Amino acid sequence: MSRAIFPSQVANTVSRVYDWLSRRTFVAGTVVMIVAFLFAAAASAARGFPLPRVHDEFSYLLGAETFASGRLTNPTHPMWRHFESQHLLQRPSYNSKFPPANAVFLAIGTLLTGKPIVGVWIEFAFMCTALYWMLTAWIGDEWALGLSVAFVSGCAASYWSYSYWGGAIAAGAAALVFGSLYRIVERRAGWGSAALLAAGLLLLANSRPFEGLLASLPPAAVFIGWFMRDWRSTWRRKMNDVLIPFLLVAVPGAVCMAIYFHAVTGSWYEMPYTAYDETHQTLPRFIFERSHRTDPQLHQYVLTPFVFMNYLRSFVTDFVGLVIPGIVLVPLLLIPLAARNRRTRFALITIGSTAIGMAFSTFFLAHYAAPLVGAVLIVYGGCLRWLSRLRVARKPIGNRLAVAVLGLWMCTGIAATTLALMSRKRGSTDRPSEWPAQRKLIADTLSRGGRKNLIVVKYIYPHSPNSEWVYNRANIDASNVVWAHDLGDAANQELLDYFRGRSVWRMTINEDEGPYLVTRY
């Protein structure tokens, strides 16, 4: 008898704890934040704290080190031609080409613990907490907590929790925008929501500017319509409680952006990204762009229907599949019913319009669509609410089904991270033969005892541009190991003269899989 009662008692206890938490938004949000941080840390540990391996990651880490050193940017190095690499701006200053939000979070992790990966965990916790706060307004406290925790467990197994690409920031920023919009328009909230709306827009502008702009257009239309037509609120209230606090955050934020642009590019309005593209980009950012540097064959390729179909496939499988695991997609079949609700329709319009706009971009990866995470969860939450109303033979079974779906989602996410932790071998999961691990091993070995080294890298083509060895720290001259491109004997001699006193090595790379030969120069 006791065995039969025990599971019921456990279920009742869990239900009571859940109900208690869901009614206390601040406590529940804190729980979501802590759980998200721990899940991200566990996911990173399960993968052996992976080394940076993509150009974007090295670029973000350069920006993070620059901020952590108390500088907005770094001066152009006299030998800058030897240090040129993808996504790095060398002139008029030396810095990352990317918007600074991700680098700021990585810098916070560096300042707090000395490890930029901690900044990734902070980003992930911020995203999940912001999504929970948003969902409490859009789908209610009852479902917001369960859906948020399910998302935490599932997304923690993705690269958003253990790489340096920064998708979580844009997702959290958009959640601030959506959550603030609902509270201002529907609940007539004041200063706090208006300030968070401005903060969310600023974070979007400094993480995913293009996709963030697309995702912000529907909220902007709703906000302007409310501001001009809502008769429930007086103009005085709209100005004092919404517009003024919005501007008090937005204007200083815009000034800070202009100061950063000027420090990096020398122009108050030119982003580092565009400054980099003016001299380096060989393929346009958008399929309708043409320039003298555009490769005609590549440009014709990106205009083919195959590329568009591949984008649609990637959007559904890579992005939507990252947000919602395939095993729990069934509730989305109820979208036609959920779309009767104007909140769900708004989310669907935001997803559709943003996805169409991103189709004009030349490239697509899952984290590009990060501003749409909140909208996808709003739609899913609407479908869950309809599922919870299901009745069979007048028996209300829908609520149990909806709870079972969230439970399955949580279990799959927890299982994925747990299995990765259990199967991880000692040390890094990067195979010793892979180039990121070899790059770190060579640098650590040469710099033992504080020795100063210069490594001149020569590629024997064909060589994949995806494995670039020449990336340096923010303060190149103070680095124990300096990586430089081989530009020929005459140019190299100038480099050797500049770094006189260092041990100089030549590294020849033929195959990306090795062997990697390091010899005296």
C-alpha positions as CSV (number, residue, x, y, z in Angstrom):
1,M,0.0,0.0,0.0
2,S,2.8,2.4,1.0
3,R,4.5,1.8,-2.4
4,A,1.4,2.7,-4.2
5,I,0.9,5.9,-2.2
6,F,4.5,7.1,-2.4
7,P,4.6,8.3,-6.0
8,S,1.3,10.1,-5.4
9,Q,2.8,11.8,-2.3
10,V,5.9,12.9,-4.2
11,A,3.7,14.3,-7.0
12,N,1.6,16.2,-4.5
13,T,4.7,17.6,-2.8
14,V,6.2,18.7,-6.2
15,S,2.9,20.2,-7.2
16,R,2.6,22.2,-4.0
17,V,6.2,23.5,-4.3
18,Y,5.6,24.4,-7.9
19,D,2.4,26.3,-7.1
20,W,4.2,28.1,-4.2
21,L,7.1,29.2,-6.5
22,S,4.9,30.2,-9.5
23,R,3.0,32.7,-7.2
24,R,6.3,34.3,-6.2
25,T,7.8,35.8,-9.3
26,F,11.0,37.1,-7.8
27,V,11.8,33.9,-6.0
28,A,11.0,31.8,-9.1
29,G,13.1,34.1,-11.3
30,T,16.0,33.7,-8.9
31,V,15.6,29.9,-9.0
32,V,15.5,30.0,-12.8
33,M,18.7,32.1,-12.9
34,I,20.6,29.8,-10.5
35,V,19.5,26.7,-12.3
36,A,20.4,28.1,-15.7
37,F,23.9,29.1,-14.4
38,L,24.5,25.7,-13.0
39,F,23.3,23.9,-16.1
40,A,25.5,26.0,-18.3
41,A,28.5,25.3,-16.0
42,A,27.7,21.6,-16.1
43,A,27.4,21.6,-19.9
44,S,30.8,23.3,-20.3
45,A,32.3,20.8,-17.9
46,A,30.7,17.9,-19.8
47,R,32.6,19.1,-22.9
48,G,35.8,19.6,-21.2
49,F,35.6,23.5,-21.3
50,P,36.1,23.6,-25.1
51,L,38.8,25.8,-26.5
52,P,37.8,28.5,-29.0
53,R,38.0,27.2,-32.5
54,V,35.9,29.5,-34.7
55,H,37.0,32.9,-35.9
56,D,34.1,34.6,-34.2
57,E,35.1,33.2,-30.8
58,F,38.7,34.5,-31.1
59,S,37.4,37.9,-32.1
60,Y,35.0,38.1,-29.1
61,L,37.7,37.0,-26.7
62,L,39.9,39.8,-28.0
63,G,37.1,42.3,-27.3
64,A,36.6,40.8,-23.8
65,E,40.3,41.1,-23.0
66,T,40.3,44.7,-24.2
67,F,37.4,45.6,-21.9
68,A,38.8,43.7,-19.0
69,S,42.0,45.7,-19.4
70,G,40.1,48.9,-19.0
71,R,40.3,50.0,-22.6
72,L,37.7,50.5,-25.3
73,T,40.2,49.5,-28.0
74,N,43.9,48.9,-28.7
75,P,46.3,50.9,-30.9
76,T,47.2,49.6,-34.3
77,H,50.4,47.5,-34.0
78,P,53.4,48.6,-36.1
79,M,53.6,45.0,-37.5
80,W,49.8,44.8,-38.0
81,R,50.1,43.2,-41.5
82,H,51.5,40.1,-39.9
83,F,48.6,39.8,-37.5
84,E,45.6,40.2,-39.9
85,S,43.0,37.5,-39.4
86,Q,39.3,37.0,-40.0
87,H,36.9,39.2,-38.0
88,L,39.7,41.4,-36.5
89,L,40.0,45.1,-37.2
90,Q,43.6,46.2,-37.4
91,R,43.1,49.8,-38.5
92,P,42.4,52.5,-37.4
93,S,42.6,50.4,-34.2
94,Y,43.1,46.8,-33.2
95,N,39.9,45.2,-31.9
96,S,37.0,42.8,-32.7
97,K,34.7,43.8,-35.5
98,F,31.7,42.5,-33.7
99,P,29.2,44.5,-31.5
100,P,30.5,44.8,-28.0
101,A,27.7,43.2,-25.8
102,N,29.0,39.7,-25.9
103,A,32.6,40.8,-25.2
104,V,31.3,42.9,-22.2
105,F,29.8,39.7,-20.6
106,L,32.9,37.7,-21.3
107,A,34.9,40.6,-19.7
108,I,32.7,40.4,-16.6
109,G,33.5,36.7,-16.3
110,T,37.2,37.4,-16.7
111,L,37.2,40.2,-14.1
112,L,35.3,38.0,-11.6
113,T,37.1,34.8,-12.0
114,G,39.8,35.1,-14.6
115,K,37.9,32.9,-16.9
116,P,35.8,34.3,-19.8
117,I,33.8,31.1,-19.9
118,V,32.1,32.3,-16.7
119,G,30.8,35.2,-18.7
120,V,29.1,32.7,-21.0
121,W,27.3,31.2,-18.0
122,I,26.2,34.6,-16.9
123,E,24.8,35.3,-20.4
124,F,22.9,32.1,-20.3
125,A,21.5,32.8,-16.8
126,F,20.5,36.3,-18.0
127,M,18.7,34.9,-21.0
128,C,16.7,32.3,-19.1
129,T,15.7,34.8,-16.4
130,A,14.6,37.4,-18.9
131,L,12.6,34.7,-20.8
132,Y,10.9,33.7,-17.5
133,W,10.0,37.3,-16.7
134,M,8.6,37.8,-20.2
135,L,6.6,34.6,-20.1
136,T,4.9,35.5,-16.8
137,A,3.3,38.4,-18.7
138,W,2.5,36.7,-22.0
139,I,1.3,33.2,-20.9
140,G,0.8,33.6,-17.1
141,D,2.8,32.6,-14.0
142,E,1.4,29.0,-14.0
143,W,3.0,28.0,-17.3
144,A,5.9,30.4,-17.4
145,L,7.9,28.7,-14.7
146,G,7.6,25.2,-16.1
147,L,8.3,26.3,-19.7
148,S,11.3,28.3,-18.5
149,V,12.9,25.4,-16.6
150,A,12.2,23.0,-19.5
151,F,13.9,25.5,-21.9
152,V,16.9,25.8,-19.5
153,S,17.4,22.0,-19.4
154,G,17.1,21.6,-23.1
155,C,19.1,24.6,-24.3
156,A,22.0,24.0,-21.9
157,A,22.9,21.0,-24.1
158,S,23.5,23.4,-27.0
159,Y,26.5,25.4,-28.0
160,W,24.9,28.5,-26.5
161,S,26.0,27.5,-23.0
162,Y,29.7,26.5,-23.6
163,S,30.9,28.5,-26.7
164,Y,31.8,32.1,-27.1
165,W,29.3,33.0,-29.9
166,G,27.0,34.9,-27.7
167,G,23.5,33.9,-28.8
168,A,22.1,34.1,-25.3
169,I,22.5,37.9,-25.0
170,A,20.3,38.7,-28.0
171,A,17.6,36.2,-26.8
172,G,17.6,37.8,-23.4
173,A,17.5,41.3,-24.8
174,A,14.5,40.5,-27.0
175,A,12.8,38.9,-24.0
176,L,13.2,42.3,-22.2
177,V,11.6,44.1,-25.1
178,F,8.6,41.7,-25.4
179,G,8.0,41.5,-21.7
180,S,8.2,45.3,-21.3
181,L,6.0,45.9,-24.3
182,Y,3.2,43.7,-22.9
183,R,3.4,45.3,-19.4
184,I,3.3,48.9,-20.8
185,V,0.5,48.3,-23.4
186,E,-1.7,45.8,-21.5
187,R,-1.0,46.5,-17.8
188,R,-0.1,50.2,-18.1
189,A,3.2,49.7,-16.3
190,G,5.5,52.6,-15.8
191,W,9.1,53.5,-15.2
192,G,10.6,50.0,-14.7
193,S,9.1,48.5,-17.8
194,A,10.0,51.6,-19.9
195,A,13.6,51.5,-18.7
196,L,13.9,47.7,-19.4
197,L,12.4,48.3,-22.9
198,A,15.2,50.8,-23.7
199,A,17.8,48.4,-22.1
200,G,16.6,45.5,-24.2
201,L,16.7,47.6,-27.4
202,L,20.3,48.7,-26.6
203,L,21.4,45.2,-25.9
204,L,19.9,44.1,-29.2
205,A,21.7,46.9,-31.1
206,N,25.0,45.8,-29.5
207,S,24.6,42.0,-30.0
208,R,22.6,41.2,-33.2
209,P,21.9,44.6,-34.8
210,F,20.2,43.4,-38.0
211,E,18.1,40.6,-36.6
212,G,17.4,42.6,-33.5
213,L,16.0,45.4,-35.7
214,L,13.8,43.0,-37.6
215,A,12.5,41.5,-34.4
216,S,11.9,45.0,-32.9
217,L,9.7,46.3,-35.8
218,P,6.4,44.5,-34.7
219,P,6.9,45.7,-31.1
220,A,7.7,49.2,-32.3
221,A,4.4,49.2,-34.4
222,V,2.4,48.1,-31.4
223,F,4.1,50.6,-29.1
224,I,3.6,53.5,-31.4
225,G,-0.1,52.5,-32.0
226,W,-0.6,52.4,-28.2
227,F,1.1,55.7,-27.6
228,M,-0.9,57.5,-30.2
229,R,-4.4,55.9,-29.7
230,D,-4.8,54.4,-26.3
231,W,-7.5,56.4,-24.6
232,R,-7.1,54.7,-21.2
233,S,-3.9,56.6,-20.5
234,T,-3.5,60.4,-20.6
235,W,-0.7,62.0,-22.5
236,R,0.8,63.2,-19.3
237,R,1.0,59.7,-17.9
238,K,2.5,58.4,-21.2
239,M,5.2,61.1,-21.1
240,N,6.0,60.9,-17.4
241,D,5.8,57.2,-16.9
242,V,6.9,55.8,-20.2
243,L,8.6,58.2,-22.6
244,I,10.9,60.0,-20.1
245,P,12.3,56.9,-18.4
246,F,12.7,55.3,-21.8
247,L,14.8,58.3,-23.0
248,L,16.7,58.4,-19.8
249,V,18.1,55.0,-20.6
250,A,18.1,55.1,-24.4
251,V,19.9,58.4,-24.9
252,P,22.9,57.7,-22.6
253,G,23.1,54.3,-24.2
254,A,23.2,55.7,-27.7
255,V,25.9,58.2,-26.5
256,C,28.0,55.3,-25.2
257,M,27.7,53.5,-28.5
258,A,28.8,56.6,-30.4
259,I,31.8,56.9,-28.0
260,Y,32.7,53.3,-28.6
261,F,32.4,53.6,-32.4
262,H,34.6,56.7,-32.4
263,A,37.3,55.0,-30.3
264,V,37.4,51.9,-32.6
265,T,36.8,53.4,-36.1
266,G,37.4,57.1,-35.6
267,S,33.8,57.8,-36.6
268,W,30.9,58.5,-34.2
269,Y,28.5,56.6,-36.4
270,E,30.5,53.9,-38.1
271,M,30.3,50.5,-36.6
272,P,33.5,48.3,-36.4
273,Y,31.6,45.7,-38.4
274,T,31.1,48.0,-41.4
275,A,34.6,49.4,-41.1
276,Y,35.9,45.8,-41.4
277,D,33.7,45.0,-44.3
278,E,34.8,48.0,-46.3
279,T,38.3,46.4,-46.7
280,H,37.9,42.7,-46.0
281,Q,34.5,41.4,-47.0
282,T,34.5,39.4,-50.3
283,L,30.9,38.3,-50.1
284,P,28.2,40.8,-49.3
285,R,26.2,40.7,-46.1
286,F,22.9,40.8,-48.1
287,I,22.1,38.9,-51.3
288,F,21.2,42.1,-53.2
289,E,24.5,43.9,-52.4
290,R,27.3,44.1,-55.0
291,S,30.7,45.6,-54.7
292,H,34.1,45.5,-56.5
293,R,35.3,42.9,-54.0
294,T,32.4,40.6,-54.5
295,D,33.2,37.2,-56.1
296,P,30.8,37.0,-59.1
297,Q,30.5,33.2,-58.8
298,L,29.8,33.3,-55.1
299,H,27.3,36.0,-55.6
300,Q,25.4,34.0,-58.3
301,Y,25.5,31.0,-55.9
302,V,23.8,32.8,-53.0
303,L,21.0,33.9,-55.4
304,T,20.0,30.3,-56.3
305,P,16.8,28.7,-54.9
306,F,18.9,26.0,-53.3
307,V,20.4,28.5,-50.9
308,F,17.0,29.9,-49.9
309,M,15.7,26.4,-49.3
310,N,18.8,25.6,-47.3
311,Y,18.1,28.7,-45.2
312,L,14.5,27.6,-44.5
313,R,15.7,24.1,-43.5
314,S,18.4,25.6,-41.2
315,F,15.9,28.0,-39.6
316,V,13.5,25.1,-38.8
317,T,15.9,22.4,-37.9
318,D,18.8,24.3,-36.4
319,F,17.1,27.3,-34.7
320,V,13.6,26.0,-33.8
321,G,15.1,22.6,-33.1
322,L,17.5,24.3,-30.7
323,V,14.8,26.1,-28.8
324,I,12.3,23.2,-28.8
325,P,13.5,19.6,-29.0
326,G,11.9,17.5,-31.7
327,I,10.5,15.1,-29.1
328,V,8.1,17.7,-27.8
329,L,7.1,19.5,-31.0
330,V,3.6,17.9,-31.1
331,P,1.9,20.8,-29.2
332,L,2.7,23.1,-32.1
333,L,0.1,21.2,-34.1
334,L,-2.4,23.4,-32.1
335,I,-1.1,26.6,-33.6
336,P,-4.3,27.2,-35.6
337,L,-6.2,27.2,-32.3
338,A,-3.6,29.1,-30.4
339,A,-3.6,31.8,-33.2
340,R,-7.1,32.8,-32.1
341,N,-5.4,34.7,-29.3
342,R,-3.9,38.0,-30.4
343,R,-0.8,37.5,-28.2
344,T,0.0,34.3,-30.1
345,R,-0.8,36.1,-33.4
346,F,1.6,38.9,-32.5
347,A,4.4,36.3,-31.8
348,L,3.7,34.5,-35.1
349,I,3.8,37.8,-37.0
350,T,7.1,38.6,-35.4
351,I,8.6,35.2,-36.2
352,G,7.3,35.3,-39.8
353,S,8.4,38.9,-40.6
354,T,11.8,38.4,-39.0
355,A,12.4,35.1,-40.8
356,I,11.6,36.7,-44.1
357,G,13.9,39.6,-43.4
358,M,16.8,37.2,-42.5
359,A,16.3,35.4,-45.8
360,F,18.0,38.3,-47.5
361,S,21.1,37.8,-45.4
362,T,23.9,35.9,-47.0
363,F,24.7,33.8,-44.0
364,F,22.7,32.1,-41.3
365,L,23.5,30.2,-38.1
366,A,21.1,29.3,-35.3
367,H,22.3,32.1,-33.0
368,Y,21.5,34.7,-35.7
369,A,17.8,34.2,-34.9
370,A,18.3,34.5,-31.1
371,P,16.0,37.5,-30.9
372,L,13.1,35.2,-31.8
373,V,13.5,32.7,-28.9
374,G,11.0,34.6,-26.8
375,A,8.5,34.7,-29.6
376,V,8.8,31.0,-30.3
377,L,8.2,30.2,-26.6
378,I,5.2,32.5,-26.5
379,V,3.7,30.5,-29.4
380,Y,4.6,27.2,-27.7
381,G,3.1,28.4,-24.4
382,G,-0.1,29.3,-26.2
383,C,-0.3,25.8,-27.7
384,L,0.3,24.3,-24.2
385,R,-2.6,26.3,-22.8
386,W,-4.9,24.9,-25.5
387,L,-3.5,21.4,-24.9
388,S,-4.3,21.8,-21.2
389,R,-8.0,22.2,-22.1
390,L,-8.3,18.9,-23.9
391,R,-11.1,16.6,-22.7
392,V,-11.8,13.0,-23.7
393,A,-15.2,11.6,-22.8
394,R,-15.7,14.7,-20.6
395,K,-12.6,13.8,-18.7
396,P,-10.0,16.7,-18.4
397,I,-6.8,15.0,-19.5
398,G,-5.2,18.0,-21.2
399,N,-3.5,19.4,-18.1
400,R,-1.8,16.2,-17.4
401,L,-0.7,15.9,-21.0
402,A,0.8,19.4,-20.9
403,V,2.6,18.7,-17.7
404,A,3.9,15.4,-19.2
405,V,5.2,17.3,-22.2
406,L,7.2,19.7,-20.0
407,G,8.4,16.9,-17.9
408,L,9.6,15.0,-21.0
409,W,11.4,18.2,-22.2
410,M,13.1,18.6,-18.8
411,C,14.1,14.9,-18.6
412,T,15.7,14.9,-22.1
413,G,17.7,18.0,-21.4
414,I,18.9,16.7,-18.0
415,A,19.7,13.4,-19.5
416,A,21.7,14.9,-22.4
417,T,23.9,16.9,-20.0
418,T,24.2,14.1,-17.5
419,L,25.3,11.5,-20.1
420,A,27.9,14.0,-21.4
421,L,29.2,14.4,-17.9
422,M,29.4,10.7,-17.3
423,S,31.0,9.9,-20.6
424,R,33.6,12.7,-20.5
425,K,37.2,11.5,-20.3
426,R,39.8,13.3,-18.3
427,G,40.8,16.7,-19.5
428,S,39.5,18.5,-22.5
429,T,37.1,16.8,-24.9
430,D,39.1,18.4,-27.7
431,R,41.0,15.6,-29.3
432,P,44.8,16.0,-28.7
433,S,45.3,15.9,-32.5
434,E,42.9,18.7,-33.2
435,W,44.4,22.1,-34.1
436,P,42.9,24.1,-31.1
437,A,44.4,21.7,-28.6
438,Q,47.7,21.6,-30.5
439,R,47.8,25.4,-30.7
440,K,47.3,25.7,-26.9
441,L,49.9,22.9,-26.3
442,I,52.5,24.6,-28.5
443,A,51.9,28.0,-26.8
444,D,52.0,26.6,-23.3
445,T,55.1,24.6,-24.0
446,L,57.1,27.4,-25.5
447,S,56.1,30.0,-22.8
448,R,57.2,27.9,-19.8
449,G,59.2,29.9,-17.4
450,G,57.9,33.1,-18.9
451,R,60.0,32.8,-22.1
452,K,59.1,35.2,-24.9
453,N,58.4,33.6,-28.3
454,L,57.5,34.6,-31.9
455,I,55.9,31.9,-34.1
456,V,55.9,32.7,-37.8
457,V,53.1,30.6,-39.5
458,K,53.3,29.6,-43.1
459,Y,50.3,27.9,-44.8
460,I,50.9,25.4,-47.6
461,Y,47.7,25.7,-49.6
462,P,45.1,24.3,-50.0
463,H,44.4,25.2,-46.4
464,S,41.0,25.6,-44.8
465,P,40.4,29.2,-43.6
466,N,38.3,27.7,-40.8
467,S,41.4,26.7,-38.9
468,E,43.3,30.0,-38.4
469,W,46.3,29.9,-36.1
470,V,47.2,33.6,-36.1
471,Y,45.2,35.2,-33.3
472,N,46.9,37.2,-30.5
473,R,46.1,38.9,-27.2
474,A,45.0,42.5,-26.8
475,N,48.5,43.6,-25.8
476,I,50.6,41.8,-28.4
477,D,54.0,43.1,-27.2
478,A,53.4,41.8,-23.7
479,S,52.3,38.3,-24.8
480,N,54.6,35.3,-24.1
481,V,53.7,33.9,-27.5
482,V,53.1,36.1,-30.6
483,W,51.6,34.4,-33.7
484,A,52.4,36.0,-37.0
485,H,51.8,35.4,-40.7
486,D,54.8,34.6,-42.9
487,L,54.8,37.4,-45.5
488,G,58.1,36.5,-47.1
489,D,61.8,36.9,-46.1
490,A,62.0,40.7,-46.5
491,A,58.8,41.5,-44.5
492,N,59.7,38.8,-42.0
493,Q,63.1,40.4,-41.3
494,E,61.3,43.6,-40.3
495,L,59.1,41.5,-37.9
496,L,62.2,39.8,-36.4
497,D,63.9,43.1,-35.9
498,Y,60.9,44.5,-34.0
499,F,60.7,41.4,-31.8
500,R,64.4,41.2,-31.2
501,G,65.2,39.2,-28.1
502,R,62.4,36.6,-28.5
503,S,62.9,33.0,-29.6
504,V,61.7,32.8,-33.1
505,W,60.0,29.7,-34.6
506,R,58.7,28.7,-38.0
507,M,55.6,26.7,-38.2
508,T,54.5,25.1,-41.5
509,I,50.9,23.9,-41.8
510,N,50.0,21.7,-44.7
511,E,47.1,19.6,-43.5
512,D,44.6,20.8,-41.0
513,E,44.8,17.4,-39.2
514,G,48.6,17.7,-38.8
515,P,51.3,17.0,-38.2
516,Y,52.3,20.5,-37.1
517,L,56.0,21.1,-37.6
518,V,57.6,23.7,-35.3
519,T,61.3,24.5,-36.1
520,R,63.8,27.2,-35.3
521,Y,63.5,30.1,-37.7
